[in-house]
Amino acid sequence: MGPGHALAVGFDGTAIPDDLAALAEQSGLGGIVLFARNCPSLEVVLALTAAARRLGPDILVMVDHEGGRVHRLPPPFTRFPSPATVGRSGDPRLAAVVGRAMARELRAAGFDSGLAPVLDCPVDSASAVIGDRAFGATPASVAACGVASVQAMLEVGLLPVAKHFPGHGRASVDSHHELPDVDTTEDELERGELVPFRAALGAGCPAVLVAHVRYRALDREVPASLSPRVIGDLLRRRLAFSGLILSDDLEMGAVANSWGVAGAARRFLRAGGDLALICRRTDVRGETLAAIAEDVERGALDLAPAVRRRQAVRRLVDAAGPRLDLSVIGCAEHRALAEEVARRGAARA
């Protein structure tokens, strides 16, 4: 089993690069992640998702697309307000309606996941890193909107990914640049950050993305994304999660600066992770493939369980039926919904 099955990758440009197609053929590939830089038009988006699917039957085609400021797709895709705006309505049913509409558009365009919802709680008022990407400021409000979003996405056949486990809300620095250190107790985590994740997993969320945040109460040495104590002990055993575990982008400074991308990928996979994200650089992709292959060859890593979990979520998406018609993308109903959410959020701001 090729080492590429453990990777989900991004790239520059508006077509699948030849080297990426060769990687998929020779080493396998777990997923493709698209960003705004790849998607100047609907026509390009459709061509990319179709080309990505041809790379392998189990590949997950993803886009980092949450609503608000994390909006990666061009017109005519509906631009929905931020999760915070949705959450301000105080009605989790609105989160479900928005989640369903976003999922319909993404699925029609050929995506399997929008790498959402965000289940972080900004419990520390000094932290503005997550900001309006969060549904609310309390664990209960985030949990209610998160569960509604997860259930809506599953109904449409879009893979919900709960992130950033076990929570990014206390972080005072941005993990894109450096490693956040959070010093809190396990009891505080149980009453705070873990509440939305427990609720979402209980509602059947089949995938979790792990944060590059070091919680010293859980692991004093490494961030959650590289930690057997967080991934293996907390997520797999204590929370009894048997679904797909993704890393946050391993090119982010929080891990790349200290462990390197390849070293971080090895640690993530050895800790029990399934799909390591490398969202841009070709050079580190090759180094990472070689490192994973070395671990597999010497018996330090078995990719078979991770591949089975990815195949399971692939079947879950496929079971929802055929793709929706393109007419749902930017339809009048969705545009009206986005305007209504913006009005209701502004009224409660």
TASULGI-V482497 format. One record per backbone hydrogen bond with DSSP energy under -1.0 kcal/mol. CO is the residue of the C=O (numbers start at 1). NH is the residue of the N-H. Records with the same first field share a line. If there is no record, write none. Layout:
CO = NH ; NH
This chain:
2 = 5
3 = 6
4 = 7 ; 30
6 = 276
7 = 30 ; 31
8 = 278
9 = 33
17 = 21
18 = 22
19 = 23
20 = 24
21 = 25
22 = 26
23 = 27
27 = 4
30 = 60
31 = 9
32 = 62
34 = 64
35 = 38
36 = 39
41 = 45
42 = 46
43 = 47
44 = 48
45 = 49
46 = 50
47 = 51
48 = 52
49 = 53
50 = 54
52 = 55
53 = 56
60 = 32
61 = 112 ; 113
62 = 34
63 = 65
67 = 70
69 = 71
70 = 66 ; 67
74 = 77
80 = 68
82 = 86
83 = 87
84 = 88
86 = 89
87 = 90
91 = 94
92 = 96
93 = 97
94 = 98
95 = 99
96 = 100
97 = 101
98 = 102
99 = 103
100 = 104
101 = 105
102 = 106
103 = 107
104 = 108
105 = 109
106 = 111
107 = 110
112 = 159
113 = 63
114 = 65
116 = 161
117 = 163
121 = 123
124 = 127
130 = 133
131 = 134
132 = 84
138 = 142
139 = 143
140 = 144
141 = 145
142 = 146
143 = 147
144 = 148
145 = 149
146 = 150
147 = 151
148 = 152
149 = 153
150 = 154
151 = 155
152 = 156
153 = 157 ; 158
162 = 209
163 = 119
164 = 167
165 = 211
168 = 171
174 = 177 ; 178
175 = 254
176 = 253
180 = 214
182 = 216
185 = 189
186 = 190
187 = 191
188 = 192
189 = 194
192 = 195
194 = 198
195 = 199
196 = 200
197 = 201
198 = 202
199 = 203
200 = 205
201 = 204
206 = 244
207 = 162
208 = 246
209 = 165
210 = 248
211 = 213 ; 225
213 = 224
214 = 182
215 = 218 ; 219
223 = 226
224 = 227
227 = 231
228 = 233
229 = 234
230 = 235
231 = 236
232 = 237
233 = 238
234 = 239
235 = 241
244 = 208
245 = 274 ; 275
246 = 210
249 = 252
252 = 255 ; 256
253 = 257
255 = 259
256 = 260
260 = 264
261 = 265
262 = 266
263 = 267
264 = 268
265 = 269
266 = 270
267 = 271
268 = 273
269 = 272
275 = 247
276 = 8
277 = 250
278 = 10
282 = 286
283 = 287
284 = 288
285 = 289
286 = 290
287 = 291
288 = 292
289 = 293
290 = 294
291 = 295
292 = 296
293 = 297
294 = 298
295 = 300 ; 301
296 = 299
303 = 307
304 = 308
305 = 309
306 = 310
307 = 311
308 = 312
309 = 313
310 = 314
311 = 315
312 = 316
313 = 317
314 = 318
315 = 319
317 = 320
318 = 321
325 = 328
326 = 329
328 = 331
331 = 335
332 = 336
333 = 337
334 = 338
335 = 339
336 = 340
337 = 341
338 = 342
339 = 343
340 = 344
341 = 345
342 = 346
343 = 347
344 = 348
